[in-house]
């Protein structure tokens, strides 16, 4: 009975989102309230444990939101100036092979967009482009959903990976390697899946070689500390590979200002991030400005304790600073070049608010719930029960747990917030490497993006499909579960070595 009560807040969130179609900003607070009630009644929660857990959860949420908001702001600025459309038009001119063009857009270009903004934007942008190239609407949404999934963990300027590190407290440098390996395998598998569903098997050599290029680029950028640029850079590497493979472009003359502006904005961001994270003297100097935050030890009435913890906030090396600076400079320069109409700033601010505000509420409540469950002992109880049942085979199910979380909540971020602490506790109980299970969790959560009804609905709405979400899901379900099971077996074999 106790394990079921420990799982109740998560089950409530999943039930509300799957069966009642609530969004994260409604289901998150509801799950949080259930968590508080169950913790007080059954797990010995005290007021001190409650407010310390929520203070820590709020800190972790703000750390992530400080990346989310400026990343979306920069994307909206570039989009409003016509930069994203100019990039897409340039690609159509550069890749004259129809099959390669479709695959590149569904797989590499969608991954690049996920690296910039995420939150369903790749499916919304790319699906109509594929329909315009003659792909059926159902297939267009399905292949874009499958194609972009590999980039989700390192997407949106690294928000999801930062959340994973923050919520677990696991060492970022130790986690980034296994995560990049799993996601690299997923990248290649997603490319092959796009070929299979489209029937474009004559392009398998190009997809295999370009997939290795994309996976390698993402791995190298992540290991260099450029996590916010990992998926974005891998997508660019993929598009470059497709252009080179395609051969001679079909003859675009000159480059429009909008294209140059988009390349300048994100190119300067890449350069600034490289300077901050790769050059040791610069990084060491900026890291000196640090604000320590001390969280005291707490203990429930049932004796479950969390030791004292210190978080160090290094403002000048936080990715949000670079994003904000580039976004502000881009807006000023675009206005000076007349790329943005006079009153566009209000529309950009409104669009950014409408995209980020609901997501922010969901993140704050979900992170608050996860922190509550960890501090009250609920997550430990749940992890012990699951690990006792699965035993040494638990790693096989780790990616599938991530997929379930993303399917239910529509977000890899929320999946990690709900289930990463469980994976971490299970690893400790089973004497496994926690980094391995956390990497499998977030890779599974990324794959779950191709199954999430919320994301599929976004794609269907942009191509005029009103009642076909089920058709799209039926086409993506087997691929998502198949790749997830493959990663699970790899995690199991790796853990057994």
Secondary structure in CASP SS format (residue, H / E / C, confidence):
PFRMAT SS
TARGET T0000
AUTHOR 0000-0000-0000
METHOD secondary structure of the structure
MODEL  1
X C 1.00
X H 1.00
X H 1.00
X H 1.00
X H 1.00
X H 1.00
X H 1.00
X H 1.00
X H 1.00
X H 1.00
X H 1.00
X H 1.00
X H 1.00
X H 1.00
X H 1.00
X H 1.00
X H 1.00
X H 1.00
X C 1.00
X C 1.00
X C 1.00
X C 1.00
X C 1.00
X H 1.00
X H 1.00
X H 1.00
X H 1.00
X H 1.00
X H 1.00
X H 1.00
X H 1.00
X H 1.00
X H 1.00
X H 1.00
X H 1.00
X H 1.00
X H 1.00
X H 1.00
X H 1.00
X H 1.00
X H 1.00
X H 1.00
X C 1.00
X C 1.00
X C 1.00
X C 1.00
X H 1.00
X H 1.00
X H 1.00
X H 1.00
X H 1.00
X H 1.00
X H 1.00
X H 1.00
X H 1.00
X H 1.00
X H 1.00
X H 1.00
X H 1.00
X H 1.00
X H 1.00
X H 1.00
X H 1.00
X H 1.00
X H 1.00
X H 1.00
X H 1.00
X H 1.00
X H 1.00
X H 1.00
X H 1.00
X H 1.00
X H 1.00
X H 1.00
X H 1.00
X H 1.00
X H 1.00
X H 1.00
X H 1.00
X H 1.00
X C 1.00
X C 1.00
X H 1.00
X H 1.00
X H 1.00
X H 1.00
X H 1.00
X H 1.00
X H 1.00
X H 1.00
X H 1.00
X H 1.00
X H 1.00
X H 1.00
X C 1.00
X C 1.00
X C 1.00
X H 1.00
X H 1.00
X H 1.00
X H 1.00
X H 1.00
X H 1.00
X H 1.00
X H 1.00
X H 1.00
X H 1.00
X H 1.00
X H 1.00
X H 1.00
X H 1.00
X H 1.00
X H 1.00
X H 1.00
X H 1.00
X H 1.00
X C 1.00
X C 1.00
X C 1.00
X C 1.00
X H 1.00
X H 1.00
X H 1.00
X H 1.00
X H 1.00
X H 1.00
X H 1.00
X H 1.00
X H 1.00
X H 1.00
X H 1.00
X H 1.00
X C 1.00
X C 1.00
X C 1.00
X C 1.00
X H 1.00
X H 1.00
X H 1.00
X H 1.00
X H 1.00
X H 1.00
X H 1.00
X H 1.00
X H 1.00
X H 1.00
X H 1.00
X H 1.00
X H 1.00
X H 1.00
X H 1.00
X C 1.00
X C 1.00
X C 1.00
X H 1.00
X H 1.00
X H 1.00
X H 1.00
X H 1.00
X H 1.00
X H 1.00
X H 1.00
X H 1.00
X H 1.00
X H 1.00
X H 1.00
X H 1.00
X H 1.00
X C 1.00
X C 1.00
X C 1.00
X H 1.00
X H 1.00
X H 1.00
X H 1.00
X H 1.00
X H 1.00
X H 1.00
X H 1.00
X H 1.00
X H 1.00
X H 1.00
X H 1.00
X H 1.00
X H 1.00
X H 1.00
X H 1.00
X H 1.00
X H 1.00
X H 1.00
X H 1.00
X H 1.00
X H 1.00
X H 1.00
X H 1.00
X H 1.00
X H 1.00
X H 1.00
X C 1.00
X C 1.00
X H 1.00
X H 1.00
X H 1.00
X H 1.00
X H 1.00
X H 1.00
X H 1.00
X H 1.00
X H 1.00
X H 1.00
X H 1.00
X H 1.00
X H 1.00
X H 1.00
X H 1.00
X H 1.00
X H 1.00
X H 1.00
X H 1.00
X H 1.00
X H 1.00
X H 1.00
X H 1.00
X C 1.00
X C 1.00
X C 1.00
X H 1.00
X H 1.00
X H 1.00
X H 1.00
X H 1.00
X H 1.00
X H 1.00
X H 1.00
X H 1.00
X H 1.00
X H 1.00
X H 1.00
X H 1.00
X H 1.00
X H 1.00
X H 1.00
X H 1.00
X H 1.00
X H 1.00
X H 1.00
X C 1.00
X C 1.00
X C 1.00
X C 1.00
X C 1.00
X C 1.00
X C 1.00
X C 1.00
X C 1.00
X C 1.00
X H 1.00
X H 1.00
X H 1.00
X H 1.00
X H 1.00
X H 1.00
X H 1.00
X H 1.00
X H 1.00
X H 1.00
X H 1.00
X H 1.00
X H 1.00
X H 1.00
X H 1.00
X H 1.00
X H 1.00
X H 1.00
X H 1.00
X H 1.00
X H 1.00
X H 1.00
X C 1.00
X H 1.00
X H 1.00
X H 1.00
X H 1.00
X H 1.00
X H 1.00
X H 1.00
X H 1.00
X C 1.00
X C 1.00
X C 1.00
X E 1.00
X E 1.00
X E 1.00
X E 1.00
X E 1.00
X C 1.00
X C 1.00
X E 1.00
X E 1.00
X C 1.00
X C 1.00
X C 1.00
X C 1.00
X C 1.00
X E 1.00
X E 1.00
X C 1.00
X C 1.00
X E 1.00
X E 1.00
X E 1.00
X E 1.00
X E 1.00
X C 1.00
X H 1.00
X H 1.00
X H 1.00
X C 1.00
X H 1.00
X H 1.00
X H 1.00
X H 1.00
X H 1.00
X H 1.00
X H 1.00
X H 1.00
X H 1.00
X H 1.00
X H 1.00
X H 1.00
X H 1.00
X H 1.00
X H 1.00
X H 1.00
X H 1.00
X H 1.00
X C 1.00
X C 1.00
X C 1.00
X C 1.00
X C 1.00
X C 1.00
X C 1.00
X H 1.00
X H 1.00
X H 1.00
X H 1.00
X H 1.00
X H 1.00
X H 1.00
X H 1.00
X H 1.00
X H 1.00
X H 1.00
X H 1.00
X H 1.00
X H 1.00
X H 1.00
X H 1.00
X H 1.00
X H 1.00
X H 1.00
X H 1.00
X H 1.00
X H 1.00
X H 1.00
X H 1.00
X H 1.00
X H 1.00
X H 1.00
X H 1.00
X H 1.00
X H 1.00
X H 1.00
X H 1.00
X H 1.00
X C 1.00
X H 1.00
X H 1.00
X H 1.00
X H 1.00
X H 1.00
X H 1.00
X H 1.00
X H 1.00
X H 1.00
X H 1.00
X H 1.00
X H 1.00
X H 1.00
X H 1.00
X H 1.00
X H 1.00
X H 1.00
X H 1.00
X H 1.00
X H 1.00
X H 1.00
X H 1.00
X H 1.00
X H 1.00
X H 1.00
X H 1.00
X H 1.00
X H 1.00
X H 1.00
X H 1.00
X H 1.00
X H 1.00
X C 1.00
X C 1.00
X H 1.00
X H 1.00
X H 1.00
X H 1.00
X H 1.00
X H 1.00
X H 1.00
X H 1.00
X H 1.00
X H 1.00
X H 1.00
X H 1.00
X H 1.00
X H 1.00
X H 1.00
X H 1.00
X H 1.00
X H 1.00
X C 1.00
X C 1.00
X C 1.00
X C 1.00
X H 1.00
X H 1.00
X H 1.00
X H 1.00
X H 1.00
X H 1.00
X H 1.00
X H 1.00
X H 1.00
X H 1.00
X H 1.00
X H 1.00
X H 1.00
X H 1.00
X H 1.00
X H 1.00
X H 1.00
X C 1.00
X C 1.00
X H 1.00
X H 1.00
X H 1.00
X H 1.00
X H 1.00
X H 1.00
X H 1.00
X H 1.00
X H 1.00
X H 1.00
X C 1.00
X C 1.00
X C 1.00
X C 1.00
X C 1.00
X C 1.00
X H 1.00
X H 1.00
X H 1.00
X H 1.00
X H 1.00
X H 1.00
X H 1.00
X H 1.00
X H 1.00
X H 1.00
X H 1.00
X H 1.00
X H 1.00
X H 1.00
X H 1.00
X H 1.00
X H 1.00
X H 1.00
X H 1.00
X H 1.00
X H 1.00
X H 1.00
X H 1.00
X H 1.00
X H 1.00
X H 1.00
X H 1.00
X H 1.00
X C 1.00
END
